[in-house]
Amino acid sequence: MWVLLKNAKLYCPEYTENSDIVVVGTTIAAIGKNLSLPDFVEGEIIDLQGKTLVPGFIDAHVHICGGGGEAGPASRTPELQLSQITRSGITTVVGCLGTDSVSRSLAELLVKANALQEEGISTYIYSGAYRVPMKTLLPTLEQDLVLIEKVIGAGEIAISDHRSAHPQISQLEQLASEARVGGMLGGKAGIVHVHLGEGKRGLQPIWTLLEQSDIPITQFVPTHMNRSRTLLEQGIKFLLAGGHMDLTAGCDDFPEDLQVPSVLIRLNQSQLLNDRITVSSDGNGSMPQYNEAGVLTGMGVGSVEVLWRDIRKTVIQGNVPLEVALRTITSNVANVLRLRNKGMLRVGYDADLVVLDEDLQVQDVWAKGKCMVRSKETLVWGTYEGNSLAKSEWFS
Ligand code: ZN
């Protein structure tokens, strides 16, 4: 199948004068100006009339098979459905477990990732969950990384959180060294995706580990770094020391200066918005609220929609160039997680594409060359969602 997308404003994520993209099958086959399809093919030509075309978004922290459970069985969140992901412009997700690794398992997570891949998007997973010693699919994390294609790291490993296992430095050290060697042998990033809670110690356990071991700072990707002002300052220090920082979108009940748009605007103004900063949604996880005594006072469920919503807000309100803000959910994520052929518009890369309308809202979405959303309408539904016609297609 050949598709020619014409007359677009291309952000690859860097802006380019080119305006046309040819997709052949699942791949970007050409990028240029005034392109046409060869005579011998019958393809589709789509005139984008000056709209913006960007790489599909990568969400590196999604509870795809459900999460939550902190307020008892009824607070477990449901599985995420395909169209919720694609409508948000997301074409690649990294699935993870969370607090609950008793009623949720890595087998469930892996199979859900396989299901979403079969339904059309690209998926990866982290091995493990909040607690250390971590649970793995095979006997060790190293084996998971080397032998299971979808496993790209460990996560989300919780520290400085009352829900964490309060791991010893030596336990974290052992985990990180397995992630490192497993990643090397498996050709993966092998990063440790670290959940930071509101606990007293903040990033201190990671600093201590770095001081006493030979593990490089880049082995860790701390997330939820915009959870508190203290943590954000620690995150900036970590960043300045060469580390990564992942911010969580959609924290609407946080003070304004901790929400993703404000943080990205601030980092951009201080020229700190580099390629080690990423944004993820924590989508489909529970959002428990605790009072000062640590008593649970309410529950919500995270949406993946907030990923683009917050980046769009950053661009519109903060005067941050689209190509700069966009990197935090495309090329930066692909680099940090070593996702091949992802996160950029390049010849030979996967045809994961998002068309944004004049208002920078997600209009059309292609995942590996297949149109999933057109004019904001879902074209491809997950197996058990949408209308019965779409369902019967799956099994015919
Ligand atoms: Zn988390």
Residues whose N, C-alpha, C, O or C-beta is under 5 A from the ligand:
A	BS01	ZN	E156 H195
